[in-house]
Amino acid sequence: MSLKKQKSKANKVCTLATNNGPVVNASTLPDDLQRHFHYTLGRDEVGESPQYLYHALALTIRDRLMEKLRATKKQQQKQPTRRAAYLSLEFLMGRALGNAVLNLDLEDSVRKGLNHYSCELESIAESEHDAGLGNGGLGRLAACFLDSCASLALPVTGYGIRYEYGMFNQSIENGHQVEHPDNWLRDGHPWEVAAPEYNRRVKFFGHVDTYQDKEGRTHYQWVGTEDVLAVPYDVPIPGYQNDIVNTLRLWKSTATDEFDLGEFNAGSYTEAVARKNLAEQITMVLYPNDASENGKELRLRQQYFLTSASLQDIIAEWVKIHGSDFTDFAKYHVFQLNDTHPSVAIAELMRLLLDEHDLDWDFAWQITTSTMAYTNHTLLPEALEKWSVRLFAHLLPRLLEIIYEINARFLTEVACHWPGDVDKQRALSIIEEGDDPQVRMAYLAIVGSFSVNGVAALHTQLLSAGLFNDFYQLTPNKFNNKTNGVTPRRWLAHCNPKLSELISDKIGHNWTRDLSEISKLRRYYDNTKFHVKWQHVKQHNKQQLADLVKQACGVEFDTNMMFDVQVKRMHEYKRQLLNILHVIHLYDRIRRGDTEGMTPRCVLIGGKAAPGYFIAKLTIKLINNVAATINADPLAQPWLRVAFLPNYNVTAMETICAATDLSEQISTAGKEASGTGNMKFMMNGAATIGTLDGANVEIRDAVGADNFFLFGARSEQVADIRAHYDPAHIIANDNNLNSVMALLRSGHFNLFEGGLFQPLIDAILNPDDQWLVAYDFASYCEAQQIAALAYQDKETWTQLSILNTAASGSFSSDRTINEYNQDIWKLTPLNA
C-alpha cells in the first residue's frame, strides 16, 4: 500500500469518532499500527532494528489502554468508593507488551497488523527492555498484585519510583560478577504518560519553628527546607479481559528550579546546576548501596520522597472534593505498605494532617491508624531497616519530632500493659537507645498500622511467636497471614503458551481467571496420551532454555537430561553454596567412576548479588569456576553440565520456569518469608526439592508429601542445632562432604587463584554458621538422589509434573488479593 493510501486510511480511522474520541478497537489495530509507525514515528521501513515497530505497536496498544483507563476512572468518580494505595519501593514489572496483548485479548489483531511488516510478535517483543524497577521477589510480587487488583476490578493504585537506572545489569568476567548500569529508559518508555499537572513538592533538611495561636494551640512549621519536585508518570495496568485498567504512578525527582541563572551568568556552571543534579539523584538508581553514610542518606531520601509525594497526591484529591473536612477520609482510603521501606508514611501522614491541614493529634492519629496496613517480608532481624536519629534529625527533622511523640504515647500504652517492666518498654521502643540511637522503622510500621501481615503461614507464625512476639502479645488482633501468590496470566498463560493451550484444551480457559479450576487436571495425571503431549511441551520448552543458555553462557544443555534450576537473589540464607557443594559431590562421584544409576542433569544457577555483598559475590565466582572445570572435563559431559546465567531477570524467568524439571527452594528453614519463584515453577509443572521454609510448607501440603522432595532441619529444630553445632565433626563423619571439602581446600577449582575460596570454606566450618550448610548437606544429597531416581521413570515424573500444576491453584495472586480485600482493604469491585 502506498504512503498516500495509508495516510488516507489512517485519517479515515481518526475521523470515525464516538463521543469519547476515536474508535480504537481490535478491528482498527492494524491501521492504527501503520499510522503510528509512519506518522507518529516518521518511519517508512522496519530496517535492521525492529525498535521503531515495537514502539509503534506499544503506542497502538496504549491507545486502547488509555480508553479503558478513562472509563475505569469514570466508574470510580460516578460514586464515592473506598480505594487502596499500594506503596512499594520496588515494582519489578518486566516487559509490558506481551502482558497487555494477553489481557486485552489482542493477539490475533496484533499478528495481523505485524504481517504487513513481515514480522512476528515474538521478535518484536524482544525489542522491549525489562522495566527493572526492583531487585527480587518483593518487586515482582508487587507487579503480580497490581495485575490481580485490576483483574479483580479493585480500585487500587500502585505508587513507586521511576528509577532512571534499574537493578544493575550483571555480566560475568573471569567468573566474577561485574555490575553495569541498567539504562532501561534509553529508548524511551512508550507505556507511560507524564502527568506534570500533579507535581508534588517534597521537603528535606531545614528546621522546625513553633508558634501558638489565640486558643493556645501549638503549631509547627517545617521551614528552611531544600525542596524537590516529584513528577508523576502513569503506567496503565490492564485487568484480564474485563475492561478495567488501573494505574501505577511512578515518581521522578527534579529540582524546583532548573538552575541558578545568576551563577550561570557569572561562569559558575557547576554550581548553577548543582541543586538540579542533587534533586535528580533521588530517583537516579534503584536502591543505592547503603554501606556508606551517603548511601544511607540517599536511600532514606528515596523512601521519604515516595511516601510524601504519594500521600500528598491522595490528600490533594480528597481536598479538591471535600475541602478541609477529613471526617470520612479513613472510610474511603487504605494504604498498604509493602515491607518496611515506605513505613515513614506513618509519620508523614501525621505531618500532613497536623501541619498542613490543622487536625489535632488524636483525630490525625485515628485516621493514620485506621488507614495504614503493613506487610512484613523478612524474618532476618538485620533486614528490618533502622535509621540513625542523627541522620533523621538532619534530613527529616519534623518527621523525627512526630516519631518521638508517637513513641512516647505508645510507651505509655506499653507501661499500662506491663506495669513497671522497663525492659519491655526498652524492647518495644521505636527508638533504639545506644551510643548512636536508631529509629526502628518496622516498629513504627507496626505501631501505626491497623493490620500487620506475614506472607506465608510459617512466616506469620514465626513473626508472631518470635520476631514481633511482644507486639503480638500487646495487639494480637492486628496480626494476620496472607500467603503470597503469582499471577497465572504472566506465569503460565503468557510465558508457557504451549502448556496453556494443552491445559485449556482439556479443562477450558476459565483457569486464567480462577486458578482453582486447574485442579481439574488431576483427572489426566495417569492418562498415557495426555502424558505424551505434556512431555512434548516440556521438551519444546527445554530446547528454548537450552538455546538461551547456549547464547548467554556458551554451555550446551542436553534436553534429555534433568534440568535442575535455582534462580533467585544471591544470599547466604538461600544457600546457593549448598547447591554448588552438591554439584561438586556429583563431579567427585563421576571422577571416581561412581556413575552407576546416576541421572544425567544440567544444573542452572542464576541471580544477582548486591554490589557490597562479598560472600554472595564470591559464591558466584565459585559457581562459575566449578562450572568451567566440569564443562571442560570429557568424563563429566555425559552426566553433568553446569551454567551460571548472567543478568537473570523477569524475561529470562519466563523461559526458565517453563522448562525446569527440578526447582531448588533450599533456604535454611525459618529464613525465607515466602518465596514466589517456587510458585512459578510449580505452576509450570516443576517438582520442588526444598526445606520446610516459607511457602514450601503450603506447596508440599497442596501437592502431597510424595510429590515433594523434602530435606533439612525444621525451623523448630534450628535453635537446638545451633546450640551444639560442630560442622568440623559433621564433615569428618560424612565421606561425601569430606571429599567435597578436600577438593575445595586443595584449590582444584582455583588452581591459579590461591586461597580465593578460603572465606567460603571458613563459613562452612564456622560453628556459628546460621545457615547450617554442613548440617543439611547429607539430607540434601539424599533428597537429590531420590529426585534423580524418580526422573528416570518418565511416567512417574510426568505424573508428578502434572500433579504439581494441578495443585497450584491456591498460589494465584488473585487468591492473595481477594484475601487482602476481604480482611484488610474491604473495597467494592468496580464491576459489582
N, C-alpha and C positions, 0 to 999 in steps of 0.2 A: 504494500500500500504506500502511495506517495505521501510525502510530508503534508502536502496541501490537503489531501483527503483525510489524513489523520487529524489535522488541525480542525477541519470542518466537523469531523465526527466527535472530537473532544469538546468543541464548542456546543455541539448539539446536546451532549450529555450534560454540560454545565447548565444549559437552559431548561432542562427537564427538572423543574423545581416544585417542591411542595411548600407549605407554609413554614416548614422547619429548615428549608435550604435545599441544596441539590440532592437529587436521588443518588444514594450510594448504597448499593446492594450487591449481591453476588453476580447478578447478570451484567452490571456495568463495570465490574472489576477489570476485565481486560482493557477496556477503553480508558479507564482511569489510570491504569498502569502505563499505557502509552503516553497519556497526557503528562504525567509526572516525569517520565523518562525524557521525553522530547522537549517539554516546555518548562517544567519546574527546574529540571537539572540541565536542560540545554544539550542533550546528548543525541547523537544520530545512530551510533553503533555501540554494541556491548564492548568490543575491543578485547584486549588481553585480560583485563580485570573486570569481574562482574560486580565490583563495588557500587557503581552507579545504578545498576539494575536492582541490586539489593536495596539501595537507598530509596529508589522509586517505589519498589514493592512495599517497603516499610511505610512510606508515606501514604500509599494507596490503602493499606490496611488500617493505618492510623486514622484516616478519614472516617472509616466505619466505626472505629473505637470512639472517636470524638462524638459522633452522632448518638451512640448509645450512652456515652458518659453524660451528655447533656440531658438525655431522657432520664437517666438514673438520678441526677441532681434534682430534676423537676419533681420526681416521685418523693424525694426527701423533703423538698420545700412545700409540697402540697399540704402536708400536715406535720406538726411538730413530732419528731420521733427521737427516741434515745439513740445516741451514736457512740461508737468506740473509737479511740485513737490508739494505734499500736506504735509505741515509741521504741525504736531499736537503733543502736549504733551500727548495725550491720543488716544489709539485705543482699544476700548472695543470689541475684536474680538469674545469672547466666544469660543465655540468648533468649530474645523475646519473640522472634519471628515464628518459629515452629509452634510455640505455645499459643500465640494469637491465632494462627491458622486453624489449629485444632479447636480452640474454644469458640471461635466464631463459625466453625464448620465451613471453611472456605477452601479446602484443599482442591476440590475439582476446579473451581473457578481460577485459583492461583495457577494451577498447572496449565489450564487453558490459556491464561494470559502469558505465561512464560514460553509456551510453544511458539509464539510469534517470534521469539528471540532464539529459538532452538536451545533453550536452557532448561535444566531440571531444577526443581525446588531444592533438592539436597545440595547441589553445587552452589546455588545462590545463598543458601543458609550458612555455608562455610565462610562467607564474607563478613558475617556479623561477629564483633568482638564480644566475649563474655563481659557482662556488666559485673565486674568482680568487686562488689561493694561489701564484701565480707571475707572472713578467712577460715570458715569452718561450719560446723553443724548449726551453730546459733543463727548465722545469717541465712543459711539455706532453709532452716526451719521457718524463719520469718517470711521468706518467699513463698513457701508452701502454705503458710497460714493465710497470706493475702489471697492466694488462689482460691482457697477454700471459703474464705469470707465472701468473696464475690460469687462463687458458685452456689453458696447457700443464701445469696441475696441479702447478706447482712450489711448494714451501713457502717462500715469500718474504713477508716483512713489510716494508711501507713505513713509514719513520719521518720525520715532518716537524713543522712548527709550525702550530698553529691560530691563524693571524693573525686578530685581531678585524676589521681592515680590510685588504682585499687590495690588489692593484695598483690605483692610483688610477683613479677614473672621469675620463675626459677629455671636456671639451667644447671647442668652438671658438667663441671670441668675437672678432669682428673679425679673423678669420684666425689668431689666436694660440691655442696650447694653453693651456687652463686646467685645473688639477687640482682634483678634488673627492674627498672621502673615499669609499671603496668599502665601505659598510657592508653587506656581503653577508650578515651574520648577523641583520639587523634583524627578519626574520620567522621566525627560528629556522632550525635545520638538521636536519630530521627524519631524515636518513640516519645521523647519528652516535649513538653510545651512550657516555655518560660512564662511566669506569671508575676512580673515585676510590680504590678499594682498592689500585690500583697506583701511587699518587702516589710521586714520587721527589724527593729533596732535592738541590738543586744549589747549590754553593758559589761565592761570589765574594769578592774582596778578602781581607782578613786577612793573616796571615804564616805562616811555616813554622818550627816548632820541631823540634829533633832530640834524640834520646837513644839510648843504646847499651844493648843487652840483655846478659845474662850471658855470652853467647857472643861479645860484641864486635861484633855486627852493629849498624849504624846504622839507625835508624828515623826516619821523617819524619811529622810531624803538621801538617796544614794547619788552623790554629786562628784564632779571632777573626774568623771569616767572617760575611758577611751572606748568609744563605741564602734561596732562594726554593723554592717547591714547583712541581713540574711535574705537572700533572693531565692524564691521558690521555683522549682522545676517540677512539673507534674507529669507522672508516668501513668498511663491508664492500665488498670488491672482487670482483664475481662473474666467474667464468670463463664462456666462451661455451658455454652449454648442456651443461655437464659436471658439474654439481652441486658444483663446487669454489667456495668463497668464501674469499678471503684477507682480510687486514686492512691498512688504512692507519691507523697510530696517530699522531695529531696531539697535540702537547703544548701546553697552555695554562699560562702562568705566573701564579702567585698568591702572596701573602705567606704566610709561615708562621703569622703572626697577623694577624687582620683589622685590628685597630687597638690602640693603647696606651690601655687603659681609664683609667689614671691621668691621662694628658694630656687625654683626652677629658673626664673629670670636672672637670678644672681649667680647662676652657674653651678649651684649645688644640686646636681641632677640626682645623685644617690639619695640624699636626704629628702628631696622633694617627693620621691615615690616610696619612701621607707614605710610610711603608715599603710599605704595600699598593699605593699608586699607582706607586711606583718598581718594584716587582716586576712589576706588570701591564704596564708599559711594554714589557717584553721581547717580548711577543707581541702588542702592540697593532697594529703596522703592518708590512706586508711591506717588507723591505729599506729601512730608513731612509736618507735622504740622508746619505752619509758625507763630505760636503765639510767639515763641522765636526768638531772633536775629540769633541764629544758624540755626533755621528752615528757616528763610528768606534767609540767605546766601545760604543754600543748594538748595532751590527752584530756586533762580536766577542762581546758577551754573547749575542746570538741564536745564533750558531754554537756556542758552548760549551754553552749551555742545551740545544740539540737533541742534541748528541753525548753529553753527560754523562747526560741523562735516558734516552736510548735504550740506551746501553751498560749503565747500572745496571739497566735493565729486563731485559735479556738475561742479565746475570750473576746477577741475583736468581733468575730462573727456573732457571738451572743449579744454583745453590747449594741451592735448595729440594730438588732431587733428588739431587745429588752431594756436597753439603756442601763442604768445603774442597779437595776433590780436583779439580784442573784438568788432570789428565793428558791427558784426551781432549777438552778444550774445543775445541781447534783442529780436531779431527776432525769436529766437529758444527756448526761455525759459520764463516760467512764474511760480511764486511761490505763492501758496495760503496759507495764514496764518490763521490757524484755531483758531480763537479767539486771545486774547491779548498775550497769553503765548509765542508764538515764534516771537513777534514783535521786539525783539532785532536783528532779522535778517536784519532789515533796516540798522542799524549801522554796523553790521558785514559784510554785502556785501560791504558797502563803505570801510571798513577797508581792506578787501581782495583786492579790486580793486585799492585802493590808495597805500597801503603799500607793498603788496605782488606782485602786477602787474604793479605798477608805472603809473597808469592812473591819469590824472588831475581831479580836483574836479568836474568840470562841466560835463565831459564825464561820470565819475563814477555815479554822481547823475542822469544823464539822463538814464543810464542803470538801476539803482535802481528803480527809479520812473516809469519806463516802464515795470518792471518785477514783482513788488510786488503788491499783492492784499490781502485785509484784510476782513475777515468775523467777524462781531461782534455777540456775542451770549448772551448779557445781557443788561438789562435796569436798573440794580442796580448799582448806582454810586460806591458803596463800593466794587463791584466786578471788577471794572476796575483797574488793577494792577498798583501800584506805588511802586517804589524802592527809598530808600533814596540815595541822592547824595553821602553821606558819604560811604555807602556800595558799590555803583558803583565805586567810586574812589579807594577803597581798592581792589575790586575783578576784575574790568574790566576798568582800568584807560584809556586805549587808546579808548575804546568804549565811555567813558564819554566825552572825548575831541571831538569826532566826533559828538555826540549828541548835545553838546553845539554849535558847528559850524552849524549843521542843524538848530537848534533853532534860532540862530542869523539871518541866511539868511531867515528863514521863517517869523520871526517877522518883518523883513524889508518889506516883501510882505504884511503882515497884516497892517503895518503902511501906506503903499501906498493905501490900500483899505479903511481904516478908518483913515484918517489923524488926528493926534492929540488925538486919543482915546486910552489913556494909559490903561484904564480899559479893553478895548478889547484885547490889547496886553497881559495884565496880565492873562486874562481869557483863551486865546488861547496858551499861552506859554507851550512848552513841559516840561519846568522846573517850578514846582510849588514852589514859594518862601515861606519863613517862617523860623522859628527857626531851623527846620530840613528839608531843601529843598528836594523835591521829583522829580523823573523822572516819568512823566505820560506816561506810555507805550502805552495806547490806542491812545494818541495824536501823539506819534511817528509813530504808525502804519498808522494813517490817513494821516499825512503829507508826509510820504514816499511811499504811495501806489497810484496806478492809479485807483483803484476800492475799494469801501467800501460798503459792502452789509449787510443788515439785513437778517433775516431768516424766516420772516412771514410778510405779508402785513402790519399788525398793528404795528409790531415791527419796521419795516423800517420807517413807518410814524412817530412813536414816537421818533425814533433816529433823524430823520431829523428835526422834529418840536421842540424837547426838548433837549435830552442829548447832541447831537452834532450839535445843530442848528447854532451856529456861524461858524463851519466848513462848514456846508451845504450852508450857505449864501456866503461863500468865493468860494467854488468849488462845486456847485450843481451837476455838471455832473459826479462827482465821485460816487455819491450815487445811489444804486440800490437795488432791492429786489430779493432774491432767496429763496422762501418758501421751507423749508426742506421737505424731503421725506424719506421713508424707503424702503429697498429692498423687493419686493414681493416674491423673491426666498426664503429667510430665514423666512420672517414674514408671509407667507401664505403657499407657496408650501411645504416648509420643516417642519415648526412647526405644520401645520394643514393638514396632508396628506389626511384625510377622506373628509374634506371640499374641498380641492383642487381637489380631484378625482370627487366629485359631481359637482363642477363648470365646470371642463373640459368635463365631460360627456354632459353638456348642451351647452357650448359655444366654445369648443375646447381648445387646450393647449396654444395658442399663447398669452394669457393674461400674462403668466410668462415673456414674452419678452416685451409686450406692455400692461401695466395695464389699459390703457384707454379702452381696449376691454372688461373689466369686467363690463362695463355699460350694456352689453347685458343681464346681469342677471335681469335687471328691468322687462323684459317681463314675468318673472316667479314669480314676487312678490306676485301675487294673485292665483297662481296655487296650488291647495289643495294637489295634490300628491307630488309636489316638497316641500311643507311645511313639510310634514311628514318626508321626507328624511332629510331635513335641521334640523328639531328638533331631529331626531335620532343621527345625527352627533354631535349636541351640547350636548346632554345627554352623549354621549360617552366621549367627551372632559371634561365635568364637572366631570365625575367619575374619570378621570385621575387626575384632580386638587384636588378632594376630597381625593384621595389616597395620594397625595403629602402633603396636609395639615395635614392629619392624621399622617403621618410619621414624619413630621417636627415639628408639634405643639401639637399633641395628641388631636386635636379637630375634632369631627365628623361633616362634612358638608353634608347636605341633598341635593342631586342633583335636587330635585323638588322645592327647594327654589330658589329665585333670587340670583345670585352671583353678589355681589356689591363689586367692587375692586378698590383700589387705591395703586399702587406700583410705587415708584419713590424715588429719593433722598429726605431725610428728610430736610425740610427747612420751615421756618415760612411762606414764601410767597406762598408755595404750599399748605398750610393750612390743613395738616393732623389733626390739632387741631379742625378745623371746622367740619371735618368728624366725629371725635370721640364725639364731642358735640351732633351731630345728633344721633349717636348711643345711647348715654345716654338718649336723648329725647325719642327714641323708647322704651328703657328699662323702663323709667319712665311711659310711657303710659301702657306698659304691667303690671307693678306693680299696676297701678291704675285700671286695668281691662278694659282699653280703647282699646280693640283689634278688635272691630267690623270693618270689611272691611280692616283690616291690611294684608299686603302681607308678608308672611314669607320670611326672607332673611338671607343669610350668608354674613358677611362683612369680607373681607380680606384686610389687610393693610401690606405693606412691604416696606423697604427702609433702607438705612444706613445713620447715622448722622456722620458728621465729628467729629473726636475724641474730639476736643476742643469746640464743639457747644453745650453749656449747655442746652439751651431751646429745641433744637431738640432732645437731648437725654432724657430730662425729658418728652417730648411728647411721646416718645417710651414707657417709663415707665408707663405713664397714659394709653396708649392704652392697654398695657398688663394687667394692674390692672383692667381696665374696662372689658376686655375680660374674665379674671379669674372670676370676680364677676358674669357676665352674664351667662357664660357657666356652672357655678355651681348652677344656680337657676333653679329649675324644672319648674317654671312658664314661664321662658323665652324660654325653649327648643323648643316648637312648633313654635315659632315666630322669634327667633333671635339667631344667633351664630356668634361669633367674633374670629378672629385669626390674630396674627401678625406673618408673615412668616419671620423667620430669614435668614440672608445671601442671600437676594434677589440678583439675578444675571441674566445674559443673558439666561442661560439654564432654569432657573425657569420661566422666562418670556415666553419662548416658550410654556410652558404648560399653563401658566396663561392666556395669551391673547386669546388662542383658546377656553377657557372655560368661559370667562366673559360675563355676561349679561349686566351689567351697569358699564361703565367706568367713574371714578371720575377724572375730569380735572377742579379743583375748585380753582385755584390760584387767587389771587387778581388781578383784571383787570389792565393791564398795567405793570405787573411784569414778566410774562413768555415770553421769547423771541419767542419761537415757541411751544415746546413740540413735541416729536416724539412718545412717548408712546400712545398718543391719536390716532395717525395714525395706529399703530399696532392693537389696539383694534378695531378700525373702520373697518379695512381690514378684520378682523375675525368675523365681524357681531355684535359687541357690540354696544349698544346705549351709547351716551355720555350725562352725566349731567355736565354742566360746565358754566363758565363765558365767556364773550366775551373777551378772552385773547389769545394772541399768535395765533397759527394756528386754535384754536377753531372757530375763526371768519370764516375762509375759509371752515372748516369742516361743519359748520352749513349752509353756503351758498350752499355747494355741495349737502348735503343730504336733505336740506329743513328744514325750521323752525319747521314744525310739527313733525319732526323726531329727534329733538334735545331738551334736557331738559335744558332750559336756566334759569339762575337766576343771581342775584347780580348786584352791581353797574357797570356802564360802565366806561371805562378808562377816558373818558372826564368829568365824574362826580366826580371822586375821589378827586380832589383838593378841590372842593367846600365842599364836605362832610367832609373832614379832618379839614377844617377851623372852623366848628361848631360841631365837633364830641363829643358826650356825651354818651359813652357806658353805664354808670350807668342809665341814663334816658331810654335808649332803653331797658335795661334788666328789669327795673321796670315796663315798659308798655307792656312787652311781657310775658304772663303767662308761655309759654313753656320754654323760655330761663331762666326765673326766677327760674323755677323748676329745670332746669339743673344746674344752678349756685348754688342753695341751696344744691343739692346733692354733688357738688364739695366742697363747703365750709364746709359741715358737716363732711367731711372726710370719706364718705361712701365707697370710693374706696381706701382708705389708712388708715384703722382702726387702724393699729399698726405702722403707719409711720407718726406721727403727723406733720402737716404743710408741707408735702412733695410737694404738688402741688400748694402751695401759689404763687410761681413765675408765673405759668401759669394763675392763677386767676387774679393776678395783671396785667399781659399782656393783658388779655381780657378787664379789666376795665380801662386800660390806655387810656386817651383821645388822646394820641399821637400814639396809635396803628396804624401803617401804613398799617396793613394787613386787617383792618376793619372786624374782625371776628364777633363781635356783630352785626354790621350793616347788614351783609349779611345773618345772621342766619335765619331769618324768611323767606326770599325769597328762601333760600336753602331748608328749610323744605317743603315749598310749592311745589317746583320742585320735591323733593323726593317723595312726595305724588302722584303727577301726574304720575311719572315714575312707582311707585308701582302699581297704578290702571291699567296702561297700561299693565303691566306684567301679570295681572290676566286674560287678554284676550289673549289666546295663539295665535289665528290667527293674531290679531293686532300686537303682539310683534314679531312674526315670519316675518311678512311683514316688520316691522321696521328694523329687523336684516338683512334681505336680501337687503333692500334698502341701508343700511349703507355700506355693502360690495360692492354693485353695484356702489356706489358713491365715492369709494376710489381711483379711477383711477389716479387722479391728485396728489395723495400723494405718488407716487412712487419716489424713489431716482433717477430713470432713468430720469424722467422728470426734476428733480432738476439739475442733472448733465448736461443734454442737455442744460439747460438754462445757467449754468456756462460756458459751452463751447461756446455757440453762442455769449454770451455777454461779456465774460471776457477772457477765455483761447484761443479760436479760434484755436483749434487743429484739425488736419485731422485724421479721424478714420483710423486705420491700415488696415482694410479690404476694404477701399474705393478705 
